[in-house]
Every structure is written in C-alpha cells, then in structure tokens.
C-alpha cells in the first residue's frame, strides 16, 4: 500500500479516535476486521504482495475465526479501545495503539504494527516496551539476519526512506526535484508515491510516461502531484475509471519481471552466504595449524625413537608429559612431519585469504540484501530490463570439449576424444594445478582431473589413469604405464599437429585399462 494512500486512510480514521470498538472478526487467514463505533469497519488485509488497510462500512456475515494462532492472539490481547494511530513520515507502516482493557480480565496496552510493504508485509503485535508478542509472519535469522521478527525480540522498524514529502513541497521546490525526470521516476524521487499513484498523476497531468519533465510537461506534473497528494484516494479512483485493464496488465508484467529478478538475487545471496560459511570454516581450521606444526616438530625431534611402519607413537612432549601422534605407516618420519607442515601451511593460507576477502564478502551480502529490500521501489522499466538481461544470460552456454566422468570424492575427469579435443581439453579446459594424464608411449587421449584447488587423492589418479589407458591404443593390454603431471608442466610442440605436446616432472602408474568406462556424465560444462 502506497504511503500517501495509507496516510489518507489514517487521517479519516484519526478523526474518529479514540473509538469504542467491537470484537475482532476474521474473514480468512489474511483478512482482519475490527468494527468501530459509528458503523465503520477497519479492514486489515495482509495478503502479499498487496497488503492494505481500509475503512469500510461492510461487515460480512461470514467473518468469524480466528483462523490462525496470530489471530487468536490478536483477539486476546488487542481488546482495549483504539486510542490513536501513527505513520512514520510517509512510510508504508501504520501503528495502531490499543489502550488497556480494564474489563473482567484486564489486558495491558498493545500496539499493532501494520507493515504494508509489498512482498515483505507483516502484522506485528508489540507491547509498550517494544517487545514482539506475535506476528502474522515470523521472520527468523535464516530469512533476514539483520531484522528478525520473532516473539520475545525487540521490534525493529523497517528502514525509513529519505525522500521529500510531496504534500509539503512548494511548487518551485517540487519542480526542482522532478526536473529532467520522467513519470516512472516519481516513486524514486518522492515519498509516499508508488505505481498506483504514479498512474493517477499521469492521468491528471495527461503526460506520456517516458516524456522528460521540462517546460509545460513539468508544470503539468507538478500541479497534478499536488492535486493527487491532496486527495490520493479520489485521484486513484478517477484514474482507475479509464485504466483498470492497462494497470492490471502492467501489474502482471511487473510481477513476472520482479519474480525473475528476485529469484536471481536470492540465488546470488545463497552463494554469497555459502562462501561466508566456507570462510568461517577456513578460519576455524586455521586454529589447528599450531597443533599440526607441534606434532611435526615433535616427530623430527624424536625421529630416532619412532619405529619403522608404526601407525601411532607416543613421544615425550616439549611442554611435559606424553603426546600421542597418529602416523601414516607407509611414509617415513620425515614425510609424516612434512605432511603436517604442508597441512598447516594450507590451512593458514586459506585463513589468510578468508581474512583478506572478509570486507568484500560482507559488502556483497549487504548489497544483495539491500537490492532485495529495494525491489518494491524499483521502476517497471528497470525490472523489465534486468529480467531481460537475466533471460539472455541464461541462454545455453556453448558446449565445451571432452567427455566428462564422475570420479571418486566428487572430482570430474575430462577425456579428449580426438586430436583437436585433446588440445582443447589440455589448453582450454584444464587449469595450471589440474592433473594431466596420458598413456606412456601410446597414441591416445589427453585426460585431465579438474582439481578445483583441492589436493587430488591417489585413488582419483588411478581412476583417471584407467580412463587414459582405455582411451588409447593400449586399451586391449594389461599393466599399461600412464604418465601424470600437473597441467602447468605440459606445453605444445611448436609447429606440431593438434594434440602434440611435451611434458616434464611426470610420475608413472601401471593400470589395467577400464574395459567398460561407461557413458560420460556430460559432454559439456
């Protein structure tokens, strides 16, 4: 509900206060009716994305309820007279103050906050101390960690808009605010005006929506804004007589575009929050680096006391007492120590990267959350342009070369199927720290393990080596040698045919080719 329309309803309600009232009645789970003395009925509807507050004279016979726990709470707690109403500036928020009820079962005063803010609308019951008693929509930290709405928490109002009030601007000042804009910019430049009142201004001024507001067009819009601000309800009714169908179409189109943009923002926010959680885990893992270094130092200091092939050893600790250290029996003492040093270095490096990127991650999350919160205020043209750009970006990506196989531990192995694909897999798909494989001494496929920055376990290397053997001229043999190295140690033969490469720093494993490698999981990225 737009701010000026809400202000108009609250002003008509304010002249009736304080008011005696009847019992809350509920037409359905989202329609709350409060009969007031004099035959007026306050209608509060929290159906999203179009919540609204209205003063009417009709009270449907079917209204009963309650249908929800919040409605039962509202009936039990908001029992006193409606004493006063407030609206912060022209925000889409109404605060309905109910006085204490001194009846048979006395109840303290409460405030019903009606946040009529589009898709984020809510009805919240608050006590005099500002504590949330209940709400029609509970908003936990998993939905919005900066502004939760849960019973027992302090109520935090929505952030205000710092825009001028069109009711208080003189014509010259209003002209300065609007000069050079178009009608679609009204809601971004003036408080209390949204799409519905923009349509009313357009109807009153008879100016095209894309016309630049200068000269006569500006004068007409300034006069129309003042007329609409003086009686917004009547202005909307007058405009609606001619534009209901067009407005419905615009609202439907806007709703579709908004849904696309919102889904994209929520996906990006989910990914950003996952990165934040990963960074928190990296920082926590770094705390263990000191232990790993200490164990490595201990192993090297007492290497002479460690039995060959031991899987666990107890050694005198530097700080006193004994320390038990688990070992890889297939590695030497020095190799076990170096492995711990390496693990410590990796954890510290990840933690350093997480710390270095902390501000950027926080800024990204804050920007995405702000963008989501501002969607209701976004212009129709802006939403349409963003939705169109997203649709274009989601067109199918060009297919990348190579057959792809799911390897153990979540790794992906890419296999070239001809000379040109071998070139592409090695020099376009693979990155410098990916593992590259090829059957030794045989014509065959280039095979790459996409490491993604992770250490590649040896069983993944064996899996890829079996594929390299299977996709070579040695596929019918046994005990086939397969070389493997990091992609950064592979280079093209200058002037050579496609697929011709040289490499260094390789190791060799002997494998039996995979006789039935099965279907690749994908031929494209």
C-alpha positions in Angstrom: 0.0 0.0 0.0 1.5 3.3 -1.0 2.4 5.9 1.7 0.0 8.7 0.6 -2.9 6.3 0.3 -2.2 5.0 3.8 -1.9 8.5 5.2 -5.3 9.3 3.7 -7.0 6.3 5.3 -5.3 7.0 8.7 -6.4 10.7 8.6 -10.0 9.6 8.1 -9.6 7.1 10.9 -7.8 9.6 13.2 -10.8 12.0 13.4 -12.9 9.1 14.9 -10.5 8.4 17.7 -10.5 7.4 20.5 -13.1 4.9 19.4 -15.1 2.2 21.1 -15.0 -1.0 19.2 -16.4 -4.4 18.8 -14.7 -7.8 18.8 -12.1 -8.7 16.2 -13.5 -10.8 13.3 -11.6 -12.7 10.6 -12.9 -13.3 7.1 -10.0 -15.7 6.4 -6.4 -16.2 7.5 -5.3 -12.9 6.0 -8.3 -10.6 6.5 -8.7 -9.0 9.9 -11.8 -6.9 10.6 -12.4 -4.6 13.6 -15.9 -3.0 13.9 -15.7 0.6 15.3 -18.5 2.7 16.8 -20.5 4.6 14.2 -20.7 1.8 11.7 -17.2 1.9 10.4 -15.1 -1.3 10.0 -11.3 -1.3 9.9 -10.1 -3.8 7.3 -6.6 -5.1 7.6 -5.5 -7.4 4.8 -2.0 -9.0 4.8 -2.3 -10.9 1.5 1.1 -10.5 -0.2 2.2 -8.8 -2.3 -0.6 -6.3 -1.9 -1.3 -5.8 1.8 -3.7 -2.9 2.6 -5.6 -1.1 5.3 -9.1 0.4 4.6 -12.1 1.9 6.3 -15.3 0.4 5.1 -18.9 0.1 6.2 -19.5 -3.6 5.3 -19.0 -6.4 7.8 -19.6 -9.8 6.1 -21.7 -12.2 8.0 -19.2 -15.0 7.2 -16.5 -13.2 9.3 -15.7 -15.2 12.3 -12.5 -17.1 13.1 -9.8 -17.0 14.3 -8.2 -19.0 11.6 -4.5 -18.6 12.8 -2.7 -18.5 16.1 -1.8 -14.9 15.5 -5.5 -14.0 15.0 -6.3 -15.8 18.3 -3.5 -13.7 20.0 -4.8 -10.5 18.4 -8.3 -11.2 19.7 -7.0 -12.0 23.2 -4.5 -9.1 23.6 -5.8 -6.2 21.5 -9.1 -5.8 23.4 -9.0 -2.2 24.6 -10.2 0.9 22.7 -8.4 2.1 19.6 -6.7 5.2 21.1 -4.5 6.6 18.3 -2.8 5.8 15.0 0.6 6.8 13.7 2.5 6.7 10.4 6.3 7.4 10.4 6.6 10.1 7.7 5.0 8.6 4.6 6.3 5.1 5.2 4.0 2.2 4.4 3.7 1.4 8.1 0.7 2.1 10.4 0.9 1.8 14.2 -2.4 1.2 15.8 -2.4 1.9 19.6 -4.9 -0.1 21.7 -5.4 1.2 25.2 -5.5 -1.1 28.3 -8.8 -3.0 28.8 -10.0 -2.9 32.4 -12.7 -5.5 31.9 -13.2 -8.8 33.7 -9.8 -10.0 32.5 -7.6 -6.8 32.3 -5.2 -6.6 29.4 -2.3 -4.1 29.1 -2.0 -1.7 26.2 -0.5 -3.1 22.9 0.5 -1.7 19.5 -0.5 -3.4 16.3 2.1 -2.5 13.6 0.8 -3.0 10.1 3.8 -3.1 7.7 2.1 -2.8 4.4 5.4 -3.2 2.5 4.6 -5.3 -0.6 6.0 -8.8 -0.5 7.6 -8.2 2.9 4.3 -7.1 4.5 3.5 -8.2 8.0 1.2 -7.6 11.0 3.2 -7.5 14.3 1.8 -7.2 17.8 4.1 -5.3 20.2 3.9 -4.4 23.9 4.6 -0.9 25.4 8.3 -1.8 25.9 8.8 -2.6 22.2 8.9 -6.4 22.5 7.4 -8.5 19.8 4.4 -10.5 21.2 3.4 -12.2 17.9 3.3 -11.7 14.2 1.4 -13.0 11.2 4.7 -13.9 9.6 7.6 -15.0 11.8 10.9 -13.8 10.2 13.9 -15.7 11.6 17.6 -15.1 11.2 17.6 -17.7 8.3 15.4 -15.3 6.3 16.8 -11.9 7.4 19.7 -12.0 9.9 19.6 -8.2 10.3 15.9 -7.7 11.1 14.2 -10.7 12.7 10.6 -10.7 13.8 10.2 -13.3 16.5 8.3 -13.3 19.8 10.4 -12.0 22.6 12.7 -10.0 20.4 12.9 -6.2 20.3 10.8 -4.8 17.5 13.0 -3.1 14.8 11.0 -1.0 12.3 11.8 -1.1 8.6 14.5 1.4 7.5 12.9 4.8 6.5 13.1 6.4 3.1 14.9 9.7 2.8 12.7 11.3 0.2 10.8 14.6 0.2 7.1 14.7 1.2 5.1 16.0 -1.9 2.5 17.4 0.5 5.0 19.9 2.0 6.9 21.0 -1.1 6.1 24.3 -2.7 5.6 24.2 -6.5 9.1 25.6 -7.2 10.8 23.1 -4.8 8.7 20.2 -6.3 9.7 21.3 -9.8 13.4 21.3 -8.8 13.0 17.7 -7.5 11.3 16.5 -10.7 13.1 18.4 -13.4 14.7 16.2 -16.0 13.0 13.0 -14.7 10.1 11.0 -16.2 6.9 9.9 -14.6 8.4 6.5 -13.9 10.9 8.3 -11.7 8.3 9.7 -9.3 8.5 6.9 -6.8 12.2 7.2 -6.6 12.1 10.9 -6.0 9.1 11.5 -3.9 8.0 9.8 -0.7 4.6 8.0 -0.5 4.2 7.5 -4.2 4.2 4.1 -6.0 3.0 2.7 -9.2 -0.7 3.3 -8.4 -0.3 7.0 -7.6 2.1 7.4 -10.5 -0.8 6.3 -12.7 -3.1 8.8 -11.0 -0.5 11.6 -11.6 -0.2 10.6 -15.3 -4.0 10.6 -15.7 -4.3 14.0 -14.0 -1.4 15.6 -16.0 -2.0 13.8 -19.3 1.7 13.4 -19.9 3.4 10.4 -21.6 5.2 8.1 -19.1 8.5 8.5 -21.0 8.4 12.3 -21.5 11.2 14.3 -20.0 9.8 16.6 -17.4 10.7 20.1 -18.6 8.7 23.2 -19.5 4.9 22.6 -19.9 5.2 18.9 -19.1 6.9 19.7 -15.8 4.4 22.3 -14.9 1.5 19.9 -15.6 3.1 17.1 -13.5 3.8 19.5 -10.5 0.2 20.6 -10.5 -1.0 17.0 -10.8 1.2 15.8 -7.9 -0.2 18.5 -5.7 -3.8 17.5 -6.6 -3.1 13.8 -6.1 -1.4 14.4 -2.8 -4.3 16.5 -1.6 -6.8 13.6 -2.1 -5.0 10.4 -3.2 -7.9 8.1 -2.8 -10.1 10.2 -5.1 -7.3 10.6 -7.6 -6.8 6.8 -7.9 -10.5 6.3 -8.3 -10.6 8.9 -11.1 -7.6 7.3 -12.9 -9.0 3.8 -12.4 -12.1 4.5 -14.4 -10.1 4.6 -17.6 -7.0 2.5 -16.8 -8.1 -0.6 -14.9 -7.3 -3.0 -17.7 -4.0 -1.4 -18.6 -3.0 -1.2 -14.9 -3.7 -4.9 -14.5 -1.5 -5.8 -17.4 1.3 -3.6 -16.1 1.0 -5.1 -12.6 1.1 -8.7 -14.1 4.1 -7.8 -16.2 5.8 -6.2 -13.3 5.1 -9.2 -11.1 6.6 -11.6 -13.6 9.7 -9.4 -14.0 10.1 -9.0 -10.3 9.9 -12.7 -9.7 12.8 -13.3 -12.1 14.9 -10.6 -10.6 14.2 -11.7 -7.0 15.0 -15.3 -7.8 18.4 -14.3 -9.3 19.2 -12.1 -6.2 18.2 -14.9 -3.8 20.4 -17.4 -5.7 23.4 -15.0 -5.6 22.7 -14.3 -1.9 22.6 -18.1 -1.2 26.0 -18.5 -2.9 27.5 -15.5 -1.1 26.3 -16.8 2.3 27.8 -20.2 1.4 31.2 -18.5 0.7 30.9 -16.7 4.1 30.3 -20.1 5.8 33.3 -21.6 4.0 35.4 -18.7 5.1 34.3 -19.2 8.7 35.3 -22.9 8.4 38.7 -22.0 7.0 39.3 -19.6 9.9 38.3 -22.3 12.4 40.5 -24.9 10.7 43.5 -22.5 10.9 43.3 -22.7 14.7 44.5 -26.3 14.4 47.7 -25.3 12.4 49.7 -24.9 15.6 48.9 -28.4 16.7 50.0 -29.8 13.3 53.3 -27.9 13.4 53.9 -29.0 17.0 53.4 -32.7 16.0 55.7 -32.2 13.1 58.4 -30.7 15.3 58.0 -33.5 17.8 58.4 -36.2 15.2 61.5 -34.7 13.8 63.0 -34.1 17.3 62.4 -37.8 18.2 62.8 -39.4 14.8 65.2 -42.0 16.2 62.5 -43.2 18.6 59.8 -43.8 16.0 59.6 -47.5 14.9 59.5 -48.1 11.2 56.0 -48.7 9.9 54.3 -47.6 13.1 50.8 -46.2 12.8 50.8 -44.5 16.2 53.6 -43.4 18.5 53.8 -41.8 22.0 56.6 -39.3 22.5 57.6 -37.0 25.3 56.0 -33.6 24.7 58.1 -30.4 24.8 55.8 -28.9 27.5 56.0 -32.1 29.6 54.1 -35.3 29.7 53.5 -37.5 26.7 51.9 -36.8 23.3 50.4 -39.5 21.0 50.8 -38.9 17.3 49.0 -40.9 14.5 51.2 -41.8 11.6 50.9 -43.0 8.0 52.8 -46.2 8.2 53.7 -46.1 4.5 55.5 -42.8 5.0 58.8 -42.1 6.7 59.0 -40.0 9.8 60.2 -37.0 7.8 57.4 -37.5 5.3 54.8 -37.6 8.1 56.3 -34.4 9.5 56.3 -32.7 6.1 52.7 -33.7 5.5 51.8 -31.9 8.8 53.8 -28.8 7.9 52.0 -28.8 4.5 48.6 -29.1 6.1 49.4 -26.3 8.5 50.6 -24.1 5.6 47.4 -24.8 3.6 45.1 -24.0 6.5 46.9 -20.8 7.3 46.9 -19.8 3.6 43.1 -20.4 3.4 42.6 -18.4 6.5 44.7 -15.5 5.2 42.6 -15.5 2.0 39.4 -15.6 4.0 40.5 -12.6 6.1 41.7 -10.7 3.1 38.3 -11.1 1.4 36.1 -10.6 4.5 35.2 -7.0 3.8 34.4 -7.8 0.1 32.2 -10.7 1.2 30.3 -8.6 3.8 29.8 -5.8 1.2 28.5 -8.3 -1.4 26.0 -9.7 1.1 24.9 -6.3 2.3 24.4 -5.1 -1.3 22.4 -8.1 -2.3 20.2 -7.8 0.8 19.7 -4.1 0.1 18.8 -4.8 -3.5 16.2 -7.4 -2.4 14.7 -4.9 0.1 14.5 -2.2 -2.6 12.7 -4.3 -5.2 9.3 -3.0 -4.3 10.6 0.5 -5.1 12.2 -0.4 -8.4 10.7 1.0 -11.5 8.8 -1.1 -14.0 11.3 -0.3 -16.8 14.2 -1.2 -14.5 12.7 -4.5 -13.5 11.9 -5.3 -17.2 15.5 -4.5 -18.3 17.0 -6.6 -15.5 14.7 -9.6 -16.2 15.5 -9.4 -20.0 19.3 -9.3 -19.2 18.9 -12.3 -16.9 17.0 -14.3 -19.6 19.7 -13.5 -22.1 22.4 -14.6 -19.7 20.7 -17.9 -19.0 20.8 -19.0 -22.7 22.6 -22.3 -23.1 26.3 -21.9 -22.9 28.4 -23.2 -25.8 29.4 -26.8 -25.4 32.9 -27.3 -24.1 35.1 -30.1 -25.4 35.7 -33.5 -23.9 33.7 -36.3 -22.3 33.3 -35.9 -18.6 33.2 -38.7 -15.9 32.4 -38.5 -12.2 35.4 -39.6 -10.3 35.7 -40.6 -6.6 35.5 -37.8 -3.9 33.4 -35.6 -6.2 36.1 -34.9 -8.8 35.5 -34.6 -12.5 37.7 -36.2 -15.2 37.7 -34.8 -18.7 38.8 -37.0 -21.7 39.6 -35.7 -25.1 38.2 -37.8 -27.9 40.3 -36.7 -30.9 43.4 -34.6 -31.6 41.6 -31.3 -31.6 39.7 -32.1 -28.4 43.0 -33.1 -26.8 44.3 -29.6 -27.5 41.2 -28.0 -26.2 41.0 -30.2 -23.0 44.6 -29.5 -22.2 44.9 -25.9 -23.0 41.4 -24.5 -22.7 39.6 -26.6 -20.1 42.5 -27.5 -17.7 44.0 -25.1 -15.2 47.6 -25.0 -14.1 47.1 -27.1 -11.0 44.8 -29.7 -12.6 46.3 -33.2 -13.1 47.1 -34.2 -16.7 47.5 -37.8 -17.8 48.4 -39.7 -20.9 49.2 -43.4 -21.7 53.0 -43.7 -21.9 54.3 -44.5 -25.4 50.9 -44.9 -27.0 48.6 -42.7 -29.1 45.6 -41.8 -27.0 43.5 -39.2 -25.2 44.6 -36.4 -23.1 42.9 -36.8 -19.7 42.6 -34.1 -17.1 41.4 -34.3 -13.4 39.7 -31.0 -12.6 41.2 -30.4 -9.2 39.4 -27.1 -8.4 42.1 -26.1 -6.0 41.9 -29.3 -4.0 44.6 -32.0 -3.3 43.8 -34.9 -5.6 43.8 -38.3 -3.8 45.7 -41.2 -5.3 42.6 -43.3 -6.0 41.3 -40.5 -8.2 44.6 -40.5 -10.1 44.2 -44.3 -10.6 40.6 -43.8 -11.8 41.7 -41.3 -14.4 44.7 -43.4 -15.4 42.4 -46.3 -16.2 40.4 -44.0 -18.5 43.6 -42.7 -20.1 44.6 -46.3 -20.8 41.2 -47.2 -22.1 41.1 -44.3 -24.5 44.5 -45.2 -26.0 45.9 -47.7 -28.5 46.9 -49.8 -25.4 43.2 -50.4 -24.5 43.5 -54.1 -25.1 46.6 -54.7 -23.0 47.3 -55.1 -19.3 49.6 -53.2 -16.9 49.7 -50.1 -19.1 52.0 -47.3 -18.0 50.3 -43.9 -17.7 52.2 -40.7 -17.0 50.7 -38.0 -14.9 51.8 -34.5 -14.0 50.4 -31.0 -13.3 48.9 -29.3 -16.3 51.4 -26.4 -15.9 54.2 -28.8 -16.8 52.6 -29.5 -20.3 53.3 -27.4 -23.4 52.5 -27.6 -27.1 55.1 -28.8 -29.6 55.9 -25.7 -31.6 54.7 -26.2 -35.2 53.4 -29.7 -34.3 50.0 -31.1 -35.2 47.0 -30.8 -32.9 47.4 -32.9 -29.7 51.2 -33.0 -29.9 52.7 -32.0 -26.5 55.7 -32.3 -24.3 55.7 -32.5 -20.6 58.0 -32.9 -17.6 58.1 -33.7 -13.8 55.8 -36.7 -14.5 55.2 -39.8 -12.4 54.1 -43.1 -13.8 51.4 -45.6 -12.6 50.7 -49.0 -14.1 47.0 -49.8 -14.6 44.7 -52.2 -16.3 42.5 -50.2 -18.8 38.9 -49.7 -17.8 37.2 -52.3 -20.1 33.8 -50.7 -19.6 34.2 -47.0 -18.8 30.5 -46.4 -19.3 28.9 -43.3 -20.5 30.3 -39.9 -19.7 28.1 -37.8 -17.4 28.2 -34.9 -19.7 29.8 -33.7 -22.9 29.5 -30.1 -21.9 30.3 -27.9 -18.9 
